Amino acid sequence: MELEERVAELERRLDALETRERAPGAVAGDFWALEGFKERLRELGADDGGVLFTGTVRLPTQERYDWQIGALTSDLFEGEWGGAADALAALGSPVRLRLLREILGGRRTAAELTELDGLGTTGQTYHHLRQLSATGWLHTTGRGRYEVPPGRVVPLLVILTAARP
């Protein structure tokens, strides 16, 4: 390949890298998951595309979660969106988000949670715990212990990531 051709190829690649829109915090060249997903969508004949989110997480408690889910764009637009309102609304409270963070961080019992400052009365804390449980963000493991269900850990962190300004 002649020098002019090599320079032109390098300029084309540089231009592609500079103009590619990336999510905040993405590292250049780190689209391997997206490229793999695009290939999978091509195999499925999903011309409208889709969404994928995935994660591998180690909590402060040393628990580890590996998770991914994808959906086709056409399926998402054909489905009803109203069913997600309660689950999303439950995350709209700073107190509930703090409870989730504390539980993921290792505070699991109702007694530990009601002792935290800034959460309101014991009754208010229990109300928030019930709301999170009713919408699937928490479940009880017995004897006043709570945990975020394994299938909700990564989605919760994805939602928090997406909600960042």
N, C-alpha and C positions, 0 to 999 in steps of 0.2 A: 504494500500500500504506500503510495507516495505521501510525502509530507503534507501537502495541501489537503489530501483526502483525510489523513489522520487528524489534522487540526479541525477540519470541518466536522468530523465525527465527534471529537471531544467537545466542540462548541454545541453541537446538537444535544449531547448528553448533559452538559452543564445547564443548558437552557431548560431541558426537561426537569432537572432536579430543582432549579430555582423557581420554576413556575408551578410545580406540583403543589397543590394545597395540602397542608398537613394539619392534623389536629394539634392543639396546643400541647406542648411537651413531647411530641413525636420526634424521633431522631431520624435524620435523613437516611434512607435506605432500609428502614425498619418496617417495610410493608409486606413482609413475607406472609403474615397471616392473611392480609387482604388479598394478596396475589393468589394464595392457595384457595381462598374462598371464591374468588372470581373463577378460578378453574373449575371448582366444584359446581358453581352456578351454570357454567357452560355445559358441563356434563349433564346437568338436570334439565337443560334447555330453558332456564329461567331468564328470559330476555329482560324482564323488568327488574332484575337484581334481587337483593336481599340484604339482610342485616345479620351480623354475627357479633356476639360478645363472648369473651372468654377470659379466664383468669386462673392464676395459681397463687394462692394466698396462704401465708403463715401468719396466724394471729399472735398477739402478745402472749396468749396462753399456750403457744406452740402447736395448736391444732392447725392442720393443713387441709386446704380445700382446693381441688382442681375441678373446673367446671366450664362448660361452654354450651351455648344454645344459638341456633340460627333460625331465621324465619324468612320465607320468601315475601317479597314486597306485595305480590298479588294476594297472598293469604292474609297479610296484615290489613290491606285495604278492603278485603271482603268481610273481615271479622268485625265484631262489635267492639268498640273502644270503651263504651260506658262502664263495662265491668271492671276496668282498671282504676276507676275514680276513687273508690274507697281505699284501695291499697296505696295509691299515690297521696291521697288526703292524709292518711295516717302518718306519712313521712313529712307532712307540712308543719309539724310542730317541733320547735327547738327542744322541748322537753323530751319528746319521743325519740328524736335523733340522739339526744344525749344518753337516754336509756339504752338504745341499741349499741352505741359506742361503748358504754360501760359494760354491757353484757358481753360484747365481743372481746373486751379487754380482760374479762375474767370475773367481774362481779356478777354472780348468777342468782343469788338468793334475794327474795323480796326484802328480807331484813337488811342486807347490804345496800340494796337500792334505795330503800326509804330513808337510810341514814345520810344520803348525799345531800349536800347543800344546794339550794336553788331549784329544787324540783317541786316545791309546794308541800302540801300536807300529805300524810300517809294515804288518805283517801284519794287525793288527786293523783298520786303516783300509781296506785292500784287502777284507777280509771285509765290512765295512759297505758299501763301494762295490758289491760283488757282490750283496749283498742288495737294495740299492736298484735295481740294474739288473735283477735277476731279477723284481722285482715291478712293473717299468715306470716307476719314478720317475726313473730315469736311463737314458741310453744313451751308448755310446761313439761318438765322432766320429772315432776313429782316433788312433794315436800317443799313447795314454794320456790322451786328452782326454775329458771328460765334459760332458754337458749334460742339463738337464731337458727332456724332449720338449715341444714347444710345446703340445700338447693336455693337458699335466699342470701347466703353470705356474699358471693361474687356479684349477683344482681344488685344488691344493696350498694356495694362499693362502686359498681358501674354507674348507678343512678347518681351517687354522690359526685363521681368524677364528671358526669355529664352536666350536673347542675353548677359546677364551678364557674365563676364569672370569667 
